[in-house]
């Protein structure tokens, strides 16, 4: 499989387009997973699961319930397009550079079977750490999905999703926004949990790009000089393997990250270690994998979809340039 260095910008745009398609199709299931992760209850019944998933829209008709699964959609659009452009657009560029500079040395250390996998995983670490720059958009998306207000007052939250309908809420909103103007450092709280996010992203990207590259290299042998270009089904199989691995490996850290983000800007910041200790004490160790099943069901197809589409578009672009 030939690797092209041309059309880099177009490849980034292709990855962003894949991210937009992914968001439109899979945002509701991602919302369900985030709400289940943020739920603090030890036991669940069918009744309270519906309340957890649909919140205030539960029991108000299927149209309102479905609409309630598209909160903070504007933040999600910005975040997802930039995230996928960075992950699937920039990673091939970084990977090509790392291979050109370090592949012989890495091959001597780990052998030819693992060299490309290690390099792809290393590029994933760089991408995962850089993704932290997008954390404010991700935080606003998570707050909208979990129903947490942007500001917390004595009596209520100022929601990201629901417009104010009475004078008291308008007054609280004005007061909270005024406090933000007086103390703009509150916006730095959008970077809450940045270190845990970097860890989650890094482990996830190591598994995603490393597993995908291993499948292409050692199962499909696509890096052989005489190998034909990867087919859509081969891209799909490699992407699916990487997506499932990344979700499962990063799941415990993701639970902590979501809990830290699901707070208002003017609430006291919590250490990730405090969140971890409270979570295990109050909900048990199994809480570290809360939401992992819906995340695999929802996130694996969406990551697979965007990763496959991004690579497929890159192949088409490179073939015609």
C-alpha positions in Angstrom: 0.0 0.0 0.0 1.6 3.2 -1.1 1.6 6.2 1.3 1.2 9.6 -0.3 2.4 12.9 1.1 0.4 15.0 -1.4 -3.1 16.4 -0.9 -2.5 16.8 2.9 -4.8 19.7 3.2 -7.5 17.9 1.2 -7.1 14.9 3.5 -7.7 17.0 6.5 -10.9 18.4 5.0 -12.0 14.9 4.1 -11.5 13.9 7.7 -13.5 16.9 8.9 -16.3 16.0 6.5 -16.3 12.4 7.8 -16.6 13.9 11.3 -19.6 15.9 10.4 -21.4 12.9 8.9 -20.5 10.9 12.0 -21.9 13.5 14.3 -25.2 13.8 12.5 -25.8 10.1 12.6 -24.4 9.1 16.0 -24.8 12.1 18.3 -28.0 10.7 20.0 -26.3 7.5 21.0 -23.3 9.4 22.3 -25.6 11.4 24.4 -27.2 8.3 25.9 -23.7 6.9 26.8 -22.7 10.2 28.4 -25.9 10.3 30.5 -25.4 6.7 31.7 -21.8 7.4 32.6 -22.7 10.4 34.6 -25.6 8.6 36.5 -24.6 8.1 40.2 -27.2 5.4 41.1 -26.1 2.0 42.1 -29.1 0.1 40.7 -31.2 0.8 37.6 -34.6 -0.2 36.5 -36.3 0.2 33.1 -38.2 3.1 34.5 -35.3 5.1 35.8 -33.1 4.3 32.8 -35.7 6.1 30.7 -35.6 9.0 33.0 -31.8 9.0 32.9 -31.6 8.9 29.1 -34.4 11.3 28.2 -34.4 13.5 31.4 -37.2 16.1 31.4 -38.5 14.7 28.0 -39.2 11.2 29.4 -42.8 10.2 28.8 -43.6 13.4 26.8 -43.8 11.7 23.4 -41.3 10.1 21.1 -40.6 13.3 19.1 -39.6 15.2 22.3 -37.6 12.3 23.5 -35.6 12.0 20.3 -35.1 15.8 20.2 -33.8 15.6 23.8 -30.9 13.5 22.5 -29.5 16.3 20.4 -28.4 18.8 23.1 -25.4 21.2 22.6 -25.4 20.2 18.9 -23.6 23.4 17.9 -20.7 22.7 20.3 -20.6 19.1 19.2 -20.3 20.1 15.5 -17.3 22.3 16.2 -15.7 19.8 18.4 -16.2 16.7 16.2 -15.1 18.3 12.9 -11.9 19.6 14.5 -11.3 16.4 16.4 -11.6 14.1 13.4 -9.6 16.6 11.2 -6.8 16.4 13.8 -7.0 12.6 14.4 -7.6 11.3 10.9 -6.2 14.2 8.9 -3.0 14.9 10.8 -2.1 11.4 11.9 -1.1 10.2 8.4 1.2 13.3 8.1 2.8 12.7 11.5 3.0 9.0 10.8 4.8 9.5 7.5 7.3 11.8 9.2 8.0 9.4 12.1 8.5 6.5 9.7 10.9 8.5 7.5 13.0 9.5 10.5 12.8 6.6 12.9 11.5 3.4 11.2 15.0 1.7 10.8 15.8 2.4 14.4 12.4 1.1 15.7 12.7 -2.0 13.5 16.0 -2.8 15.1 14.4 -2.5 18.6 11.1 -4.3 18.1 11.4 -6.2 14.8 9.7 -5.6 11.5 6.4 -7.2 12.6 5.8 -4.5 15.2 7.7 -1.5 13.8 4.9 0.2 11.9 2.5 -0.5 14.8 4.8 1.1 17.4 5.3 4.2 15.1 1.5 4.5 14.5 0.9 4.2 18.2 3.5 6.9 19.0 1.9 9.2 16.5 -1.4 8.5 18.3 0.1 9.7 21.6 1.1 13.0 19.9 -2.4 13.4 18.5 -4.1 12.4 21.8 -2.1 15.0 23.8 -2.8 17.7 21.1 -6.5 17.0 21.3 -6.5 18.6 24.8 -6.6 22.0 23.0 -10.2 21.1 22.0 -11.2 20.4 25.6 -13.4 23.5 26.1 -15.6 22.5 23.2 -15.8 18.9 24.5 -16.6 20.2 28.0 -19.5 22.4 26.7 -20.8 19.4 24.7 -20.7 17.1 27.7 -22.4 19.7 29.9 -25.2 19.9 27.4 -25.5 16.2 27.0 -25.6 15.5 30.8 -27.9 18.4 31.5 -25.4 20.3 33.7 -25.8 24.1 33.6 -23.0 26.4 32.5 -23.4 28.3 35.8 -24.8 27.2 39.2 -26.7 29.6 41.3 -28.1 29.1 44.8 -31.4 27.7 43.5 -30.8 26.4 40.0 -28.5 25.8 37.1 -28.3 28.1 34.1 -28.7 25.5 31.4 -26.9 25.3 28.1 -30.0 23.8 26.4 -33.1 25.4 27.9 -34.0 29.1 27.4 -35.0 31.1 30.5 -38.8 31.4 30.8 -39.3 33.4 33.9 -38.0 36.5 35.6 -36.2 34.7 38.4 -34.3 32.5 36.0 -33.5 35.6 33.8 -32.2 37.4 36.9 -30.0 34.4 37.8 -28.7 34.2 34.3 -27.8 37.9 34.3 -26.1 37.6 37.7 -24.1 34.5 36.6 -23.1 36.1 33.3 -22.1 39.2 35.2 -19.9 37.2 37.5 -18.3 35.6 34.4 -17.5 39.1 33.1 -16.1 40.1 36.4 -14.1 36.8 36.7 -13.3 35.5 33.2 -10.9 33.0 34.8 -14.0 30.9 35.3 -13.6 30.0 31.6 -10.4 28.2 32.5 -12.6 25.7 34.3 -13.5 24.5 30.8 -10.1 22.8 30.9 -11.1 20.9 34.0 -9.6 17.4 33.9 -7.2 18.2 31.1 -4.6 15.7 32.4 -7.1 12.9 32.6 -8.3 13.9 29.1 -4.8 13.7 27.8 -4.4 10.3 29.3 -7.7 9.1 28.0 -6.9 10.4 24.5 -3.4 9.0 24.5 -4.4 5.5 25.5 -7.4 5.6 23.1 -5.2 6.8 20.2 -2.5 4.3 20.9 -5.1 1.5 20.7 -6.9 3.0 17.7 -4.0 3.7 15.4 -1.8 0.9 16.7 -4.4 -1.9 16.3 -5.6 -0.5 12.9 -2.0 -0.5 11.6 -1.3 -4.0 13.0 -4.3 -5.4 11.2 -3.3 -3.7 7.9 0.3 -4.8 8.3 0.1 -8.3 9.6 -3.4 -9.5 8.6 -3.9 -7.9 5.2 -0.2 -7.3 4.4 -1.1 -3.9 2.8 2.4 -2.5 3.4 4.1 -5.0 1.1 5.6 -3.2 -1.9 3.5 -5.3 -4.3 0.3 -5.0 -2.3 -2.7 -3.4 -4.0 -4.5 -0.4 -2.5 -6.6 -1.2 0.5 -10.3 -1.9 -0.2 -13.1 -0.3 1.6 -13.8 -3.5 3.5 -10.2 -3.7 4.6 -10.3 -0.1 5.9 -13.5 -1.0 7.7 -12.1 -4.1 9.4 -9.0 -2.4 10.5 -10.9 0.6 11.7 -13.4 -1.5 13.6 -10.7 -3.4 15.4 -8.9 -0.2 16.4 -12.2 1.5 17.5 -13.2 -1.3 19.8 -9.7 -1.6 21.3 -9.6 2.2 21.9 -13.0 2.4 23.6 -12.4 -0.6 26.0 -8.9 0.5 27.0 -9.8 4.1 27.6 -13.2 3.4 29.3 -12.1 3.7 33.0 -10.4 7.1 32.4 -13.3 8.3 30.3 -15.7 7.8 33.2 -13.5 10.0 35.5 -13.1 12.6 32.7 -16.9 12.9 32.2 -17.6 13.1 35.9 -15.1 16.0 36.2 -16.6 17.8 33.2 -20.2 17.4 34.4 -20.0 20.3 36.8 -20.8 24.0 36.4 -18.0 26.5 35.8 -18.4 28.2 39.2 -18.5 24.9 41.2 -15.3 23.9 43.1 -12.9 21.8 41.0 -12.5 18.2 42.0 -9.3 16.2 41.6 -9.5 13.2 39.4 -8.2 11.0 42.2 -11.0 12.3 44.5 -13.5 11.4 41.8 -12.0 8.0 41.5 -12.0 7.4 45.3 -15.6 8.5 45.7 -16.7 6.6 42.7 -15.3 3.3 43.9 -16.5 3.9 47.5 -20.1 4.9 46.6 -20.7 2.9 43.4 -18.2 0.1 43.4 -15.3 -0.8 41.1 -17.7 -1.8 38.3 -18.6 1.9 38.0 -15.3 2.3 36.1 -16.9 0.6 33.1 -20.2 2.4 33.3 -21.5 3.1 29.9 -18.9 0.9 28.2 -21.5 -1.3 26.5 -23.5 1.6 24.9 -20.2 3.2 24.1 -19.0 0.2 22.3 -22.3 -0.2 20.5 -22.4 3.5 19.7 -18.9 4.8 19.6 -17.3 1.8 17.8 -19.5 2.2 14.7 -19.1 6.0 14.7 -15.3 5.9 15.0 -15.2 3.1 12.5 -17.4 5.1 10.1 -15.4 8.3 10.2 -12.0 6.5 10.2 -13.1 4.4 7.2 -14.6 7.3 5.3 -11.5 9.5 6.0 -9.1 6.9 4.7 -11.3 6.0 1.7 -11.6 9.7 0.7 -7.8 10.1 1.1 -7.3 7.1 -1.2 -9.6 8.5 -3.8 -8.0 12.0 -3.6 -4.5 10.6 -3.8 -5.4 8.4 -6.7 -6.7 11.4 -8.7 -4.0 13.9 -7.8 
